[in-house]
């Protein structure tokens, strides 16, 4: 059993300590921003007592997804690159739709 713990400790050291550099730090920062979109969405939904997707969700998606895309490109991960690149179009499109909706609402008020 001690051997299993030693192997686990060695693996954890290799993955989280030995290879730590600025790119790994960027990856963790990017993942933080990407995760914050779920926190924002959850809190907004709890407050409204219904499912809500606030604008901040899309900005966190765009910023976190963009950073994760940079990270994936640097790591040469084709699956991660394809997934994040597709998401970027969706996030920008949603923000564009929201901006158009707000612009139309402002025009009606005037």
Secondary structure, 3 states (H helix, E strand, C coil): CHHHHHHHHHHHHHHHHHCCCHHHHHHHHHHHHHHHHHHHHHHHHHHHCCCCCCHHHHHHHHHHHHHHHHHHHHHCCHHHHHHHHHHHHHHHHHHHHHHHHHHHHHHHHC
